[in-house]
Amino acid sequence: MKNPNTKWIYLLILSIIWGSSFILIKKALLGLTAYQLGALRTIITGLILLSVGYYKLKEIPKYKWKWLLISGLLGSFIPAFFFAIAETEIDSAVTSILNSLVPLNTILLGFAVFKIASTKRQILGVIIGFIGTAILISKGAELNPNQNYLYAFFVIASTLMYAANVNIIKRYLQDVKPLAIAAGNYVFIIIPAFIILMFTNFFTDDTFHHPHFVSSLIFVTILSFFGTALAKVVFNKLVQISTPVFASSVTYIMPIIALIWGVLDGESFSFIQGMAAILILVGVYLANKRNKA
């Protein structure tokens, strides 16, 4: 019998890793452009995953590869660029907060497109968590009135793609090993990332001699290994041992981690934001709670 606490352990690990990813993106952008960051993140992650998971590719049935392509584009490739672009204008903590739209979109897409049922209690949990997220967004807007919130649409678009990816994994890739899914994704997207990098003026003296170039490379490498490669495998496993809604609830805890990084970086954290964080955790609990038969 599987330990019911295992999924909570995966959820906590993912929350810490992904909650820290936004500050890493912010730091990496000091010496790289958004497109360079997105491309490098994809390339480094791809090299890591393919080096350790190449032997798993032969286990993937041929008819599953089309879903791996779609999953790679929606769950990794496009969001890597969209989040970097968003953080050129929006604070990292606010970006993480906006990312909390994923569970709501997961339920909506799961029900409308993939015919995956969710209980009333799960829906209530998502709504409560979304209210907490909305409070965090409003407080963030007050603290950062000069941010260009049009760039928030890059994050919102990514949440829709993440939600679709969660449902694709649950419906079409349930029987594929998590490492195989992650490696299979990057078979398709690593080459396009190389091509994009070539057109970003990355291989120039201006880029290499930038005062933050070395530190940015370190940050994007850490981001790629932990925030993408390792997290991808853990997340795929989490989707398979839980539900799409519970797995996507990781985005409810991520803003709390991101805000902690903000406090450590000198940003303020209000009492109202603390209350909003509690609402988010309540939402996660309810989204996981199942109705008894």
One Martini backbone bead per residue (centre of mass of N, CA, C, O) as a GRO file, in nm:
protein
  293
    1MET     BB    1   0.095   0.037   0.023
    2LYS     BB    2   0.074   0.359  -0.018
    3ASN     BB    3   0.195   0.652   0.091
    4PRO     BB    4  -0.001   0.935   0.149
    5ASN     BB    5   0.257   1.136   0.208
    6THR     BB    6   0.423   1.147  -0.054
    7LYS     BB    7   0.278   1.381  -0.209
    8TRP     BB    8   0.355   1.596   0.006
    9ILE     BB    9   0.658   1.579  -0.034
   10TYR     BB   10   0.659   1.657  -0.331
   11LEU     BB   11   0.515   1.929  -0.291
   12LEU     BB   12   0.730   2.063  -0.110
   13ILE     BB   13   0.973   2.039  -0.296
   14LEU     BB   14   0.848   2.196  -0.536
   15SER     BB   15   0.789   2.459  -0.384
   16ILE     BB   16   1.083   2.530  -0.323
   17ILE     BB   17   1.199   2.519  -0.606
   18TRP     BB   18   0.985   2.701  -0.763
   19GLY     BB   19   0.989   2.940  -0.558
   20SER     BB   20   1.305   2.997  -0.638
   21SER     BB   21   1.301   3.054  -0.951
   22PHE     BB   22   1.225   3.361  -0.969
   23ILE     BB   23   1.489   3.474  -0.845
   24LEU     BB   24   1.676   3.342  -1.055
   25ILE     BB   25   1.567   3.491  -1.298
   26LYS     BB   26   1.625   3.774  -1.201
   27LYS     BB   27   1.937   3.734  -1.175
   28ALA     BB   28   1.991   3.634  -1.472
   29LEU     BB   29   1.887   3.912  -1.610
   30LEU     BB   30   2.145   4.088  -1.554
   31GLY     BB   31   2.321   3.919  -1.807
   32LEU     BB   32   2.048   3.854  -1.964
   33THR     BB   33   1.821   3.785  -2.179
   34ALA     BB   34   1.521   3.642  -2.215
   35TYR     BB   35   1.605   3.459  -2.460
   36GLN     BB   36   1.866   3.351  -2.342
   37LEU     BB   37   1.745   3.226  -2.091
   38GLY     BB   38   1.539   3.035  -2.224
   39ALA     BB   39   1.746   2.878  -2.395
   40LEU     BB   40   1.947   2.789  -2.175
   41ARG     BB   41   1.747   2.641  -1.998
   42THR     BB   42   1.674   2.429  -2.215
   43ILE     BB   43   1.956   2.319  -2.283
   44ILE     BB   44   2.060   2.235  -2.003
   45THR     BB   45   1.823   2.054  -1.933
   46GLY     BB   46   1.844   1.865  -2.178
   47LEU     BB   47   2.129   1.756  -2.119
   48ILE     BB   48   2.060   1.633  -1.848
   49LEU     BB   49   1.816   1.448  -1.923
   50LEU     BB   50   1.951   1.294  -2.166
   51SER     BB   51   2.194   1.175  -2.003
   52VAL     BB   52   1.993   1.013  -1.788
   53GLY     BB   53   1.728   0.937  -2.006
   54TYR     BB   54   1.792   0.796  -2.282
   55TYR     BB   55   1.726   0.488  -2.210
   56LYS     BB   56   1.405   0.552  -2.183
   57LEU     BB   57   1.302   0.608  -2.478
   58LYS     BB   58   1.257   0.304  -2.578
   59GLU     BB   59   0.989   0.274  -2.383
   60ILE     BB   60   0.834   0.448  -2.579
   61PRO     BB   61   0.565   0.465  -2.744
   62LYS     BB   62   0.496   0.588  -3.052
   63TYR     BB   63   0.201   0.712  -2.986
   64LYS     BB   64   0.330   0.913  -2.752
   65TRP     BB   65   0.508   1.139  -2.897
   66LYS     BB   66   0.297   1.361  -2.956
   67TRP     BB   67   0.254   1.424  -2.647
   68LEU     BB   68   0.549   1.505  -2.590
   69LEU     BB   69   0.554   1.747  -2.773
   70ILE     BB   70   0.322   1.907  -2.645
   71SER     BB   71   0.435   1.898  -2.356
   72GLY     BB   72   0.704   2.047  -2.419
   73LEU     BB   73   0.581   2.314  -2.518
   74LEU     BB   74   0.378   2.374  -2.272
   75GLY     BB   75   0.575   2.285  -2.013
   76SER     BB   76   0.864   2.436  -2.126
   77PHE     BB   77   0.938   2.616  -2.370
   78ILE     BB   78   0.748   2.868  -2.365
   79PRO     BB   79   0.761   2.942  -2.054
   80ALA     BB   80   1.067   3.007  -2.042
   81PHE     BB   81   1.018   3.278  -2.199
   82PHE     BB   82   0.769   3.412  -2.064
   83PHE     BB   83   0.891   3.449  -1.778
   84ALA     BB   84   1.132   3.620  -1.861
   85ILE     BB   85   0.971   3.849  -1.989
   86ALA     BB   86   0.799   3.923  -1.742
   87GLU     BB   87   1.061   3.988  -1.549
   88THR     BB   88   1.130   4.265  -1.695
   89GLU     BB   89   0.857   4.403  -1.532
   90ILE     BB   90   0.805   4.188  -1.307
   91ASP     BB   91   0.800   4.073  -1.015
   92SER     BB   92   0.878   3.768  -0.891
   93ALA     BB   93   0.648   3.735  -0.682
   94VAL     BB   94   0.414   3.813  -0.872
   95THR     BB   95   0.463   3.588  -1.076
   96SER     BB   96   0.407   3.359  -0.876
   97ILE     BB   97   0.118   3.441  -0.811
   98LEU     BB   98   0.003   3.418  -1.101
   99ASN     BB   99   0.070   3.108  -1.117
  100SER     BB  100  -0.192   3.026  -0.935
  101LEU     BB  101  -0.388   2.968  -1.187
  102VAL     BB  102  -0.347   2.669  -1.257
  103PRO     BB  103  -0.565   2.509  -1.095
  104LEU     BB  104  -0.808   2.642  -1.227
  105ASN     BB  105  -0.731   2.561  -1.520
  106THR     BB  106  -0.724   2.257  -1.468
  107ILE     BB  107  -1.022   2.222  -1.413
  108LEU     BB  108  -1.139   2.352  -1.668
  109LEU     BB  109  -0.983   2.174  -1.876
  110GLY     BB  110  -1.047   1.896  -1.760
  111PHE     BB  111  -1.356   1.924  -1.805
  112ALA     BB  112  -1.381   2.045  -2.107
  113VAL     BB  113  -1.152   1.858  -2.258
  114PHE     BB  114  -1.065   1.580  -2.071
  115LYS     BB  115  -1.289   1.466  -1.875
  116ILE     BB  116  -1.200   1.549  -1.575
  117ALA     BB  117  -1.297   1.502  -1.268
  118SER     BB  118  -1.430   1.714  -1.002
  119THR     BB  119  -1.491   1.805  -0.700
  120LYS     BB  120  -1.647   2.029  -0.503
  121ARG     BB  121  -1.413   2.052  -0.301
  122GLN     BB  122  -1.195   2.118  -0.505
  123ILE     BB  123  -1.323   2.374  -0.614
  124LEU     BB  124  -1.330   2.522  -0.343
  125GLY     BB  125  -1.024   2.517  -0.298
  126VAL     BB  126  -0.950   2.684  -0.547
  127ILE     BB  127  -1.113   2.936  -0.475
  128ILE     BB  128  -0.974   2.999  -0.208
  129GLY     BB  129  -0.690   3.015  -0.327
  130PHE     BB  130  -0.760   3.244  -0.527
  131ILE     BB  131  -0.826   3.456  -0.315
  132GLY     BB  132  -0.548   3.462  -0.189
  133THR     BB  133  -0.407   3.544  -0.452
  134ALA     BB  134  -0.557   3.813  -0.499
  135ILE     BB  135  -0.448   3.949  -0.245
  136LEU     BB  136  -0.150   3.932  -0.321
  137ILE     BB  137  -0.175   4.098  -0.579
  138SER     BB  138  -0.286   4.363  -0.457
  139LYS     BB  139  -0.044   4.411  -0.267
  140GLY     BB  140   0.171   4.411  -0.488
  141ALA     BB  141   0.056   4.658  -0.641
  142GLU     BB  142   0.097   4.859  -0.407
  143LEU     BB  143   0.416   4.810  -0.383
  144ASN     BB  144   0.412   4.812  -0.733
  145PRO     BB  145   0.297   5.068  -0.931
  146ASN     BB  146   0.528   5.054  -1.184
  147GLN     BB  147   0.424   4.809  -1.307
  148ASN     BB  148   0.378   4.611  -1.602
  149TYR     BB  149   0.077   4.428  -1.637
  150LEU     BB  150   0.088   4.326  -1.934
  151TYR     BB  151   0.304   4.099  -1.864
  152ALA     BB  152   0.100   3.902  -1.725
  153PHE     BB  153   0.008   3.748  -1.986
  154PHE     BB  154   0.249   3.556  -1.995
  155VAL     BB  155   0.168   3.405  -1.738
  156ILE     BB  156  -0.123   3.328  -1.804
  157ALA     BB  157  -0.052   3.163  -2.054
  158SER     BB  158   0.123   2.959  -1.898
  159THR     BB  159  -0.103   2.844  -1.715
  160LEU     BB  160  -0.257   2.714  -1.948
  161MET     BB  161  -0.027   2.528  -2.039
  162TYR     BB  162   0.015   2.379  -1.772
  163ALA     BB  163  -0.272   2.268  -1.748
  164ALA     BB  164  -0.263   2.103  -2.008
  165ASN     BB  165  -0.016   1.928  -1.931
  166VAL     BB  166  -0.133   1.786  -1.686
  167ASN     BB  167  -0.366   1.645  -1.845
  168ILE     BB  168  -0.189   1.495  -2.048
  169ILE     BB  169  -0.033   1.321  -1.849
  170LYS     BB  170  -0.283   1.187  -1.714
  171ARG     BB  171  -0.423   1.076  -1.988
  172TYR     BB  172  -0.151   0.990  -2.193
  173LEU     BB  173   0.116   0.943  -1.962
  174GLN     BB  174   0.069   0.751  -1.711
  175ASP     BB  175   0.265   0.491  -1.823
  176VAL     BB  176   0.506   0.688  -1.811
  177LYS     BB  177   0.796   0.763  -1.715
  178PRO     BB  178   0.905   1.053  -1.580
  179LEU     BB  179   1.187   1.058  -1.721
  180ALA     BB  180   1.080   1.001  -2.007
  181ILE     BB  181   0.911   1.253  -2.035
  182ALA     BB  182   1.132   1.464  -1.992
  183ALA     BB  183   1.324   1.366  -2.217
  184GLY     BB  184   1.116   1.365  -2.450
  185ASN     BB  185   1.061   1.667  -2.456
  186TYR     BB  186   1.374   1.750  -2.533
  187VAL     BB  187   1.399   1.627  -2.812
  188PHE     BB  188   1.226   1.871  -2.945
  189ILE     BB  189   1.346   2.157  -2.790
  190ILE     BB  190   1.662   2.188  -2.803
  191ILE     BB  191   1.709   2.284  -3.096
  192PRO     BB  192   1.538   2.545  -3.100
  193ALA     BB  193   1.706   2.674  -2.872
  194PHE     BB  194   1.971   2.696  -3.030
  195ILE     BB  195   1.861   2.875  -3.257
  196ILE     BB  196   1.775   3.113  -3.081
  197LEU     BB  197   2.052   3.171  -2.951
  198MET     BB  198   2.194   3.254  -3.224
  199PHE     BB  199   1.978   3.521  -3.242
  200THR     BB  200   2.085   3.682  -2.951
  201ASN     BB  201   2.393   3.757  -2.925
  202PHE     BB  202   2.558   3.562  -2.734
  203PHE     BB  203   2.821   3.527  -2.934
  204THR     BB  204   2.959   3.788  -2.778
  205ASP     BB  205   3.143   4.028  -2.622
  206ASP     BB  206   2.914   4.177  -2.477
  207THR     BB  207   2.818   3.929  -2.322
  208PHE     BB  208   3.090   3.812  -2.197
  209HIS     BB  209   3.162   4.119  -2.066
  210HIS     BB  210   2.956   4.118  -1.871
  211PRO     BB  211   2.946   4.166  -1.529
  212HIS     BB  212   2.693   3.930  -1.505
  213PHE     BB  213   2.750   3.671  -1.669
  214VAL     BB  214   2.857   3.455  -1.470
  215SER     BB  215   2.627   3.470  -1.260
  216SER     BB  216   2.400   3.405  -1.464
  217LEU     BB  217   2.501   3.122  -1.536
  218ILE     BB  218   2.471   3.008  -1.253
  219PHE     BB  219   2.167   3.061  -1.218
  220VAL     BB  220   2.071   2.900  -1.475
  221THR     BB  221   2.190   2.630  -1.383
  222ILE     BB  222   2.031   2.598  -1.125
  223LEU     BB  223   1.756   2.626  -1.260
  224SER     BB  224   1.785   2.381  -1.453
  225PHE     BB  225   1.839   2.155  -1.249
  226PHE     BB  226   1.614   2.214  -1.033
  227GLY     BB  227   1.369   2.388  -1.171
  228THR     BB  228   1.356   2.159  -1.412
  229ALA     BB  229   1.477   1.875  -1.419
  230LEU     BB  230   1.403   1.768  -1.135
  231ALA     BB  231   1.110   1.882  -1.124
  232LYS     BB  232   0.993   1.728  -1.364
  233VAL     BB  233   1.009   1.445  -1.242
  234VAL     BB  234   0.853   1.501  -0.982
  235PHE     BB  235   0.593   1.607  -1.117
  236ASN     BB  236   0.521   1.359  -1.286
  237LYS     BB  237   0.489   1.180  -1.037
  238LEU     BB  238   0.270   1.343  -0.892
  239VAL     BB  239   0.050   1.313  -1.110
  240GLN     BB  240   0.041   0.992  -1.093
  241ILE     BB  241  -0.021   0.982  -0.756
  242SER     BB  242  -0.254   1.180  -0.814
  243THR     BB  243  -0.388   1.482  -0.914
  244PRO     BB  244  -0.406   1.752  -1.111
  245VAL     BB  245  -0.494   1.946  -0.885
  246PHE     BB  246  -0.282   1.876  -0.672
  247ALA     BB  247  -0.029   1.923  -0.844
  248SER     BB  248  -0.108   2.231  -0.913
  249SER     BB  249  -0.097   2.330  -0.603
  250VAL     BB  250   0.200   2.422  -0.594
  251THR     BB  251   0.121   2.725  -0.682
  252TYR     BB  252   0.028   2.807  -0.386
  253ILE     BB  253   0.315   2.785  -0.232
  254MET     BB  254   0.524   2.939  -0.402
  255PRO     BB  255   0.464   3.239  -0.312
  256ILE     BB  256   0.571   3.200  -0.027
  257ILE     BB  257   0.862   3.146  -0.106
  258ALA     BB  258   0.899   3.405  -0.273
  259LEU     BB  259   0.842   3.600  -0.034
  260ILE     BB  260   1.075   3.511   0.141
  261TRP     BB  261   1.289   3.604  -0.057
  262GLY     BB  262   1.200   3.897  -0.047
  263VAL     BB  263   1.261   3.947   0.250
  264LEU     BB  264   1.567   3.871   0.227
  265ASP     BB  265   1.580   4.117  -0.003
  266GLY     BB  266   1.396   4.361   0.153
  267GLU     BB  267   1.108   4.300   0.154
  268SER     BB  268   0.781   4.328   0.228
  269PHE     BB  269   0.548   4.181   0.487
  270SER     BB  270   0.224   4.148   0.550
  271PHE     BB  271  -0.049   4.051   0.728
  272ILE     BB  272  -0.235   4.003   0.482
  273GLN     BB  273  -0.039   3.808   0.339
  274GLY     BB  274  -0.052   3.597   0.564
  275MET     BB  275  -0.356   3.536   0.532
  276ALA     BB  276  -0.337   3.451   0.236
  277ALA     BB  277  -0.152   3.209   0.284
  278ILE     BB  278  -0.359   3.049   0.451
  279LEU     BB  279  -0.572   3.025   0.231
  280ILE     BB  280  -0.397   2.862   0.039
  281LEU     BB  281  -0.360   2.612   0.224
  282VAL     BB  282  -0.660   2.548   0.243
  283GLY     BB  283  -0.698   2.501  -0.060
  284VAL     BB  284  -0.508   2.258  -0.081
  285TYR     BB  285  -0.659   2.074   0.111
  286LEU     BB  286  -0.938   2.074  -0.036
  287ALA     BB  287  -0.830   1.980  -0.319
  288ASN     BB  288  -0.745   1.693  -0.185
  289LYS     BB  289  -1.014   1.640  -0.076
  290ARG     BB  290  -1.235   1.373  -0.053
  291ASN     BB  291  -1.519   1.233  -0.114
  292LYS     BB  292  -1.724   1.017   0.026
  293ALA     BB  293  -1.902   0.727  -0.077
   0.00000   0.00000   0.00000
